Amino acid sequence: MKYAIRTISFGARIELARKIREVGRRAEFLEAGTGARDRMEAAVLAAEMDRAYLEWGLVAVDGLEIDGEAATAESLIEKGPVELAVEILDRIKSECGITEEERKN
């Protein structure tokens, strides 16, 4: 199985930043909170940001079928193997130049 991710250009970085900017700001605010509810909401927002990265950056997945159909970014996110989604997400973030510390958040 192989997968392809989007070429990371200056324009592509701007597009991605626009997609995740507001969610990222809200997640940072909630992460600073002390309550369990704030931390839970921050975790949900972090997952939404990861989803945005995958939807934006994953171009194709070859050699994988999900429910009898060729895998897409959406089907991988919804029903695919978590390990593969995490591998692709890490690759996309790495190509974007996101640091290990930023990846943990």
ChimeraX attribute file (.defattr): number of C-alpha atoms within 10 A of each C-alpha:
attribute: neighborCount
match mode: 1-to-1
recipient: residues
	/A:1	6
	/A:2	8
	/A:3	13
	/A:4	13
	/A:5	17
	/A:6	14
	/A:7	14
	/A:8	15
	/A:9	11
	/A:10	9
	/A:11	9
	/A:12	15
	/A:13	14
	/A:14	11
	/A:15	12
	/A:16	16
	/A:17	13
	/A:18	11
	/A:19	15
	/A:20	18
	/A:21	12
	/A:22	11
	/A:23	16
	/A:24	18
	/A:25	12
	/A:26	14
	/A:27	22
	/A:28	14
	/A:29	12
	/A:30	20
	/A:31	19
	/A:32	11
	/A:33	12
	/A:34	9
	/A:35	10
	/A:36	11
	/A:37	11
	/A:38	16
	/A:39	17
	/A:40	13
	/A:41	15
	/A:42	23
	/A:43	16
	/A:44	13
	/A:45	20
	/A:46	22
	/A:47	13
	/A:48	16
	/A:49	19
	/A:50	21
	/A:51	19
	/A:52	16
	/A:53	21
	/A:54	25
	/A:55	16
	/A:56	17
	/A:57	24
	/A:58	22
	/A:59	14
	/A:60	15
	/A:61	17
	/A:62	12
	/A:63	10
	/A:64	16
	/A:65	14
	/A:66	14
	/A:67	10
	/A:68	7
	/A:69	9
	/A:70	14
	/A:71	19
	/A:72	19
	/A:73	18
	/A:74	13
	/A:75	15
	/A:76	21
	/A:77	18
	/A:78	13
	/A:79	11
	/A:80	18
	/A:81	12
	/A:82	12
	/A:83	9
	/A:84	13
	/A:85	19
	/A:86	14
	/A:87	10
	/A:88	19
	/A:89	22
	/A:90	18
	/A:91	16
	/A:92	23
	/A:93	18
	/A:94	13
	/A:95	15
	/A:96	18
	/A:97	12
	/A:98	12
	/A:99	10
	/A:100	11
	/A:101	7
	/A:102	9
	/A:103	13
	/A:104	7
	/A:105	13
